Amino acid sequence: MTLRLVLGTLDTVAALVTARRITTLRRALTAVAPELRHPVLYLPLNLTNAATLAVGRRLPAVGSAIRPGIRAEKTTITATDPALNVVTYQAPARSKPSGALLWIHGGGTVMGTLRQGHAWCSRVADELGALVVSVDYRLAPENPYPAGLNDCYRALHWLHDNATKLGIDPARIAVGGDSAGGGLAAVLAQRAHDTGLPVCFQLLVYPMLDDRTVLRAEAPDRTVYTWTPTSNRFAWTAYLGHPPQERDDRPYTAAARRANLTGLPPAWIGVGDLDLFHPENIGYARRLREAGVECELRVEPGMYHGADALFDGKAPSMTAFRTSMLDSLRAALTNP
């Protein structure tokens, strides 16, 4: 009888806690644009350890359909060790030489696959007539910094070294990515600048730019979704090989750590005002402009991290968000 009473009490407490959490989330959801509200926002999605990472890596990819008529081919770059896989996307009638986009998928540097970029990469190939190359970089924690960045740099070098064979103009190669991919694209643009490897544009979609965000307390009334401070701490710790700290003198660990942004290629940065990365994205855009780098900044009201992947083609704001990405890239690849 006592055990039943205890179990009953625990069930009641659990129900009250769940109800209170749902009520709190419903209040917080009033900040989310009505057209972007989704059941996923009620889920406690946090990366905390190897077990939750394993679950995250098994989640299905959003936006995995390749546009009809676009040829997607896997290529293995074997010039250096280890071998690196990329997927190229192109329209069969692509005019050569064309511009090119090196795309880097998101996933906090700890998860994500090439498949999740199929829809976007094939759209760029279709509508811009560009060659798109998506890089299958190594993930942390199995392969911490600088493995992933080195893979992206090798892919960019491969594009330049094989420009004639690939039918692309080496003066019209852009880099881009979303979330962690955007962060890698930003440091890749920095490294390419320092080594004399031309990049004409950087397309940074709610990029993961600053590991020091982990060290800063969130405002108590600020609610973020899908990519949380807990997940951010886990991912940066996995990528860096240690917990983030104020001082880290290793080059290219995080784009926001670079003191001098002068001479970097023009950029487009897009982020929602409910995104964990909103402050660091705004700060980086401001610093680029102060350094004389042309930077278009798009801040989407009521948008959380990754909402465009969930609602592209379904919500007008997200359709407009991705159209802005495409238009900026088109201008860059046409007039580098």
C-alpha positions as CSV (number, residue, x, y, z in Angstrom):
1,M,0.0,0.0,0.0
2,T,2.8,2.4,0.9
3,L,4.6,1.6,-2.4
4,R,1.4,2.3,-4.3
5,L,1.1,5.6,-2.5
6,V,4.7,6.5,-3.3
7,L,4.3,5.6,-6.9
8,G,1.0,7.5,-7.2
9,T,2.6,10.5,-5.6
10,L,5.6,10.4,-8.1
11,D,3.2,10.1,-11.0
12,T,1.3,13.1,-9.8
13,V,4.5,15.1,-9.4
14,A,5.7,14.1,-12.8
15,A,2.4,15.2,-14.3
16,L,2.5,18.5,-12.6
17,V,6.1,19.1,-13.7
18,T,5.2,18.2,-17.3
19,A,2.1,20.4,-17.2
20,R,4.1,23.3,-15.8
21,R,6.8,22.9,-18.5
22,I,4.2,22.8,-21.3
23,T,2.5,25.9,-19.8
24,T,5.9,27.7,-19.7
25,L,6.7,26.7,-23.2
26,R,3.3,27.9,-24.5
27,R,3.9,31.3,-23.0
28,A,7.4,31.4,-24.5
29,L,6.1,30.3,-27.9
30,T,4.2,33.6,-28.2
31,A,7.6,35.1,-29.4
32,V,7.8,32.6,-32.2
33,A,6.2,33.7,-35.5
34,P,2.8,31.9,-35.8
35,E,3.8,30.3,-39.1
36,L,6.9,28.8,-37.6
37,R,5.4,27.0,-34.6
38,H,6.1,23.3,-34.7
39,P,5.7,20.3,-32.3
40,V,9.5,19.9,-32.2
41,L,9.7,23.1,-30.1
42,Y,8.1,21.2,-27.2
43,L,10.8,18.5,-27.2
44,P,13.8,18.8,-24.8
45,L,16.5,18.5,-27.5
46,N,19.8,18.7,-25.6
47,L,23.2,17.1,-26.4
48,T,24.8,16.2,-23.1
49,N,26.8,13.0,-23.6
50,A,27.7,10.2,-26.0
51,A,24.2,8.6,-25.6
52,T,22.3,11.7,-26.6
53,L,24.8,12.4,-29.4
54,A,24.1,8.8,-30.8
55,V,20.4,9.6,-30.8
56,G,20.9,12.9,-32.5
57,R,23.0,11.3,-35.2
58,R,20.1,8.9,-35.9
59,L,17.5,11.6,-36.5
60,P,16.3,11.8,-40.1
61,A,17.7,14.5,-42.3
62,V,15.4,17.4,-43.1
63,G,15.3,18.6,-46.7
64,S,16.9,15.5,-48.2
65,A,15.2,15.5,-51.7
66,I,17.4,16.2,-54.7
67,R,15.7,18.3,-57.4
68,P,14.7,16.4,-60.5
69,G,17.1,16.8,-63.3
70,I,20.1,17.7,-61.1
71,R,23.0,15.2,-61.2
72,A,24.5,14.4,-57.8
73,E,27.7,12.4,-57.8
74,K,29.9,11.3,-55.0
75,T,33.6,11.9,-55.5
76,T,36.5,10.8,-53.3
77,I,39.5,13.1,-53.0
78,T,42.5,10.8,-52.5
79,A,45.4,13.3,-52.9
80,T,45.9,13.5,-49.2
81,D,45.4,11.2,-46.2
82,P,42.7,10.4,-45.1
83,A,40.5,10.3,-48.2
84,L,37.8,12.9,-48.3
85,N,34.3,12.4,-49.8
86,V,32.4,15.2,-51.5
87,V,29.1,15.3,-53.4
88,T,28.9,17.4,-56.5
89,Y,25.6,18.8,-57.8
90,Q,25.1,20.2,-61.3
91,A,22.6,20.7,-64.0
92,P,23.5,18.6,-67.1
93,A,23.4,21.8,-69.3
94,R,25.6,23.9,-66.9
95,S,27.4,26.6,-68.8
96,K,31.2,26.3,-68.3
97,P,33.1,27.8,-66.8
98,S,30.6,28.5,-64.1
99,G,30.7,29.8,-60.5
100,A,30.9,27.3,-57.7
101,L,29.8,27.0,-54.1
102,L,31.6,24.9,-51.5
103,W,28.8,24.0,-49.0
104,I,29.4,22.8,-45.4
105,H,26.6,21.1,-43.6
106,G,25.5,21.9,-40.0
107,G,25.2,19.8,-36.9
108,G,27.3,21.4,-34.3
109,T,30.5,19.9,-35.7
110,V,29.4,16.6,-34.0
111,M,26.6,15.4,-36.3
112,G,25.0,15.9,-39.7
113,T,25.4,14.3,-43.1
114,L,25.7,15.3,-46.7
115,R,22.1,14.1,-47.2
116,Q,20.6,17.1,-45.2
117,G,22.0,19.5,-47.8
118,H,20.5,17.7,-50.9
119,A,17.5,20.1,-51.3
120,W,19.5,23.3,-50.9
121,C,22.6,22.3,-52.9
122,S,20.5,21.0,-55.8
123,R,18.4,24.2,-55.8
124,V,21.6,26.3,-56.1
125,A,22.9,24.1,-58.9
126,D,19.5,24.3,-60.7
127,E,18.7,28.0,-60.3
128,L,22.1,29.5,-60.4
129,G,23.7,27.1,-62.9
130,A,26.6,26.7,-60.5
131,L,28.7,23.7,-59.5
132,V,27.9,22.9,-55.9
133,V,30.3,20.8,-53.8
134,S,29.2,19.5,-50.4
135,V,32.0,18.3,-48.2
136,D,31.8,15.2,-45.9
137,Y,34.1,16.6,-43.2
138,R,35.1,14.6,-40.1
139,L,33.1,15.1,-37.0
140,A,34.0,15.6,-33.3
141,P,34.5,14.3,-30.7
142,E,36.1,11.4,-32.7
143,N,38.0,14.0,-34.8
144,P,38.4,17.2,-32.9
145,Y,39.8,20.5,-34.2
146,P,41.4,21.0,-36.7
147,A,40.2,17.9,-38.5
148,G,36.9,19.2,-39.8
149,L,38.4,22.5,-40.9
150,N,41.3,20.8,-42.6
151,D,38.9,18.7,-44.6
152,C,37.0,21.8,-45.7
153,Y,40.3,23.5,-46.7
154,R,41.3,20.4,-48.7
155,A,38.0,20.5,-50.5
156,L,38.5,24.2,-51.4
157,H,42.0,23.5,-52.6
158,W,40.7,20.6,-54.7
159,L,38.2,23.0,-56.3
160,H,41.0,25.4,-57.3
161,D,43.5,22.7,-58.3
162,N,40.9,21.1,-60.6
163,A,39.0,24.2,-61.8
164,T,39.6,23.6,-65.5
165,K,38.6,19.9,-65.2
166,L,35.5,20.8,-63.2
167,G,34.5,23.6,-65.5
168,I,34.5,26.4,-63.0
169,D,36.0,29.9,-62.8
170,P,38.5,30.0,-59.8
171,A,37.6,33.7,-59.3
172,R,34.0,32.7,-58.7
173,I,34.2,30.2,-55.8
174,A,32.1,30.9,-52.8
175,V,32.0,29.1,-49.4
176,G,28.9,28.7,-47.3
177,G,27.2,26.6,-44.6
178,D,24.5,26.6,-42.0
179,S,25.0,26.6,-38.2
180,A,28.3,24.8,-37.5
181,G,28.8,24.6,-41.3
182,G,28.5,28.4,-41.4
183,G,31.1,28.7,-38.6
184,L,33.5,26.5,-40.5
185,A,32.8,28.5,-43.7
186,A,33.7,31.7,-41.9
187,V,37.1,30.3,-40.5
188,L,37.7,28.7,-43.9
189,A,37.4,32.1,-45.5
190,Q,39.9,33.5,-43.0
191,R,42.4,30.7,-43.6
192,A,42.0,31.0,-47.4
193,H,42.6,34.7,-47.2
194,D,45.8,34.1,-45.2
195,T,47.1,31.5,-47.6
196,G,46.2,33.3,-50.8
197,L,43.4,30.9,-51.9
198,P,40.7,33.0,-53.6
199,V,37.2,33.0,-52.2
200,C,34.7,35.5,-53.7
201,F,31.9,35.3,-51.1
202,Q,30.9,33.7,-47.8
203,L,27.3,32.7,-47.2
204,L,26.8,32.3,-43.4
205,V,23.5,30.9,-42.3
206,Y,23.0,31.4,-38.6
207,P,26.7,30.5,-38.2
208,M,28.3,29.1,-35.1
209,L,31.0,31.7,-34.7
210,D,32.1,32.0,-31.1
211,D,32.9,29.3,-28.5
212,R,32.9,32.1,-25.8
213,T,29.1,32.2,-26.1
214,V,29.3,29.1,-23.8
215,L,30.9,31.2,-21.1
216,R,28.2,34.0,-21.1
217,A,25.1,33.7,-19.1
218,E,21.8,33.8,-21.0
219,A,19.3,36.4,-20.1
220,P,16.8,34.8,-17.7
221,D,13.8,35.8,-19.9
222,R,15.4,34.6,-23.1
223,T,14.1,31.3,-24.6
224,V,15.9,29.6,-27.4
225,Y,14.8,26.5,-29.4
226,T,16.3,23.5,-31.1
227,W,19.9,24.5,-30.5
228,T,20.3,25.2,-26.8
229,P,23.1,26.5,-24.5
230,T,23.5,22.9,-23.2
231,S,24.0,21.5,-26.7
232,N,26.3,24.4,-27.6
233,R,28.5,23.7,-24.6
234,F,28.7,20.0,-25.5
235,A,29.5,20.6,-29.1
236,W,32.2,23.2,-28.6
237,T,33.8,21.1,-25.9
238,A,33.8,18.1,-28.3
239,Y,35.2,20.2,-31.2
240,L,37.9,22.0,-29.3
241,G,39.0,19.0,-27.3
242,H,38.4,20.8,-24.0
243,P,35.7,23.1,-22.5
244,P,35.7,26.6,-24.0
245,Q,37.8,29.2,-22.2
246,E,38.4,32.9,-22.6
247,R,41.9,32.4,-24.0
248,D,42.7,30.0,-26.9
249,D,45.6,31.0,-29.1
250,R,45.2,28.2,-31.7
251,P,44.4,29.7,-35.1
252,Y,41.0,29.4,-36.7
253,T,39.2,27.7,-33.8
254,A,36.3,30.1,-34.0
255,A,35.7,32.9,-36.5
256,A,34.8,35.5,-33.9
257,R,38.2,35.2,-32.2
258,R,40.0,36.7,-35.1
259,A,41.0,40.3,-34.3
260,N,41.6,41.6,-37.8
261,L,38.8,41.0,-40.3
262,T,40.2,43.3,-43.0
263,G,40.4,41.9,-46.5
264,L,37.9,39.0,-46.0
265,P,35.4,38.3,-48.9
266,P,31.9,39.9,-48.8
267,A,29.4,38.1,-46.7
268,W,25.7,37.4,-46.2
269,I,24.7,36.6,-42.6
270,G,21.2,35.5,-41.8
271,V,19.8,34.6,-38.4
272,G,16.6,34.7,-36.4
273,D,16.1,36.9,-33.4
274,L,15.2,33.8,-31.3
275,D,18.4,32.0,-32.3
276,L,21.1,31.3,-29.7
277,F,23.7,32.6,-32.2
278,H,21.8,35.9,-32.7
279,P,24.2,38.1,-30.6
280,E,27.4,36.6,-32.0
281,N,26.1,36.9,-35.6
282,I,25.1,40.5,-35.1
283,G,28.5,41.2,-33.6
284,Y,30.4,39.6,-36.4
285,A,28.4,41.4,-39.1
286,R,29.2,44.7,-37.3
287,R,32.9,43.9,-37.1
288,L,33.0,42.9,-40.8
289,R,31.5,46.2,-41.8
290,E,33.8,48.1,-39.5
291,A,36.7,46.4,-41.2
292,G,35.5,47.5,-44.6
293,V,34.0,44.2,-45.6
294,E,30.7,44.3,-47.4
295,C,28.2,42.3,-45.3
296,E,24.5,41.9,-45.8
297,L,22.7,41.1,-42.5
298,R,19.3,39.6,-42.4
299,V,17.6,39.2,-39.0
300,E,14.3,37.4,-39.2
301,P,11.8,38.2,-36.4
302,G,10.3,35.2,-34.6
303,M,12.7,32.8,-36.2
304,Y,14.6,30.1,-34.2
305,H,17.6,28.0,-35.2
306,G,17.0,25.9,-38.3
307,A,13.4,27.0,-38.9
308,D,14.1,27.5,-42.6
309,A,14.9,23.8,-43.0
310,L,11.5,22.9,-41.4
311,F,9.4,25.5,-43.3
312,D,11.1,26.3,-46.6
313,G,8.3,26.5,-49.2
314,K,5.7,26.2,-46.4
315,A,6.0,29.6,-44.6
316,P,6.4,32.8,-46.5
317,S,9.0,34.2,-44.2
318,M,11.3,31.2,-44.6
319,T,10.8,31.1,-48.4
320,A,11.8,34.8,-48.3
321,F,14.8,34.0,-46.1
322,R,16.1,31.3,-48.5
323,T,15.4,33.5,-51.5
324,S,17.6,36.2,-49.9
325,M,20.4,33.6,-49.5
326,L,20.0,32.6,-53.2
327,D,19.9,36.2,-54.5
328,S,23.0,37.2,-52.6
329,L,24.9,34.2,-53.9
330,R,23.7,34.8,-57.4
331,A,25.0,38.3,-57.3
332,A,28.4,37.2,-55.9
333,L,28.9,34.4,-58.5
334,T,27.8,36.7,-61.3
335,N,30.0,39.7,-60.3
336,P,32.7,38.5,-57.9
